[in-house]
Amino acid sequence: MNKLVGVPDVAFVRWEKFPQGKVATEPIPSLTPDLAVEILSVSNTAGEIRRKLKEYFLAGTSVVWLVDPIKRTVRVYTAPDASETLEATDTLKGGSLLLGFSLPLRQLFEKLPTPIRKGSRKK
């Protein structure tokens, strides 16, 4: 039987979760992230994202940031069915999990190329 391992694009794990306060040596440690960040790509399906969200929260993840580089939004999930969508003009904050973390989303998205939307063509 194949065992699937869900690995977010970016993860944050509080130091207290590391066994004996040591950095894990295995390539994919058995640690549940406190924060999981998923960056959407065109190949992601809505069903896949719903499944990942459910799996993260069932495993004990506190927050998931779902970054959509085409829409230039970040959806902040605190449960699989509880989220807030931030636009490029908003600021992403770390809350009680990442005290002091603050990222103006304009800075995150400004270096990306202008997205090509369906029905538009390059000239």
Contacts in CASP RR format, 6 or more apart in sequence:
PFRMAT RR
TARGET T0000
AUTHOR 0000-0000-0000
METHOD contacts of the structure
MODEL  1
MNKLVGVPDVAFVRWEKFPQGKVATEPIPSLTPDLAVEILSVSNTAGEIR
RKLKEYFLAGTSVVWLVDPIKRTVRVYTAPDASETLEATDTLKGGSLLLG
FSLPLRQLFEKLPTPIRKGSRKK
5 28 0 8 1.000
6 52 0 8 1.000
6 55 0 8 1.000
7 28 0 8 1.000
8 33 0 8 1.000
8 36 0 8 1.000
8 37 0 8 1.000
8 38 0 8 1.000
8 56 0 8 1.000
8 64 0 8 1.000
9 37 0 8 1.000
9 38 0 8 1.000
9 39 0 8 1.000
10 36 0 8 1.000
10 37 0 8 1.000
10 39 0 8 1.000
11 33 0 8 1.000
11 35 0 8 1.000
11 36 0 8 1.000
11 37 0 8 1.000
12 33 0 8 1.000
12 34 0 8 1.000
12 35 0 8 1.000
12 97 0 8 1.000
12 98 0 8 1.000
13 31 0 8 1.000
13 32 0 8 1.000
13 33 0 8 1.000
13 34 0 8 1.000
14 34 0 8 1.000
15 21 0 8 1.000
17 31 0 8 1.000
17 32 0 8 1.000
17 34 0 8 1.000
18 24 0 8 1.000
18 31 0 8 1.000
24 31 0 8 1.000
32 59 0 8 1.000
32 60 0 8 1.000
32 61 0 8 1.000
33 56 0 8 1.000
33 61 0 8 1.000
34 61 0 8 1.000
34 62 0 8 1.000
34 63 0 8 1.000
34 97 0 8 1.000
35 61 0 8 1.000
35 62 0 8 1.000
35 63 0 8 1.000
35 64 0 8 1.000
35 65 0 8 1.000
35 97 0 8 1.000
35 98 0 8 1.000
36 56 0 8 1.000
36 61 0 8 1.000
36 63 0 8 1.000
36 64 0 8 1.000
36 65 0 8 1.000
37 64 0 8 1.000
37 65 0 8 1.000
37 67 0 8 1.000
38 44 0 8 1.000
38 49 0 8 1.000
38 52 0 8 1.000
38 64 0 8 1.000
38 65 0 8 1.000
38 66 0 8 1.000
38 67 0 8 1.000
39 67 0 8 1.000
39 69 0 8 1.000
40 49 0 8 1.000
40 66 0 8 1.000
40 67 0 8 1.000
40 68 0 8 1.000
40 69 0 8 1.000
40 70 0 8 1.000
49 66 0 8 1.000
50 80 0 8 1.000
53 64 0 8 1.000
53 66 0 8 1.000
53 77 0 8 1.000
53 80 0 8 1.000
54 80 0 8 1.000
56 64 0 8 1.000
57 64 0 8 1.000
57 77 0 8 1.000
57 79 0 8 1.000
57 80 0 8 1.000
62 78 0 8 1.000
62 97 0 8 1.000
63 76 0 8 1.000
63 77 0 8 1.000
63 78 0 8 1.000
63 94 0 8 1.000
63 97 0 8 1.000
64 76 0 8 1.000
64 77 0 8 1.000
65 74 0 8 1.000
65 75 0 8 1.000
65 76 0 8 1.000
65 77 0 8 1.000
65 92 0 8 1.000
66 74 0 8 1.000
66 75 0 8 1.000
66 76 0 8 1.000
66 77 0 8 1.000
66 83 0 8 1.000
67 73 0 8 1.000
67 74 0 8 1.000
67 108 0 8 1.000
68 74 0 8 1.000
68 75 0 8 1.000
69 109 0 8 1.000
69 112 0 8 1.000
69 115 0 8 1.000
70 115 0 8 1.000
72 87 0 8 1.000
72 88 0 8 1.000
72 105 0 8 1.000
72 109 0 8 1.000
72 112 0 8 1.000
73 85 0 8 1.000
73 86 0 8 1.000
73 87 0 8 1.000
73 88 0 8 1.000
74 85 0 8 1.000
74 86 0 8 1.000
74 90 0 8 1.000
74 92 0 8 1.000
74 105 0 8 1.000
74 108 0 8 1.000
75 83 0 8 1.000
75 84 0 8 1.000
75 85 0 8 1.000
75 86 0 8 1.000
76 83 0 8 1.000
76 84 0 8 1.000
76 85 0 8 1.000
76 86 0 8 1.000
76 92 0 8 1.000
77 83 0 8 1.000
86 92 0 8 1.000
86 105 0 8 1.000
87 105 0 8 1.000
88 105 0 8 1.000
88 106 0 8 1.000
88 108 0 8 1.000
88 109 0 8 1.000
89 105 0 8 1.000
89 106 0 8 1.000
90 104 0 8 1.000
90 105 0 8 1.000
91 102 0 8 1.000
91 103 0 8 1.000
91 104 0 8 1.000
91 105 0 8 1.000
92 101 0 8 1.000
92 102 0 8 1.000
92 103 0 8 1.000
92 104 0 8 1.000
92 105 0 8 1.000
92 108 0 8 1.000
93 100 0 8 1.000
93 101 0 8 1.000
93 102 0 8 1.000
93 103 0 8 1.000
94 100 0 8 1.000
94 101 0 8 1.000
94 102 0 8 1.000
95 101 0 8 1.000
116 122 0 8 1.000
END
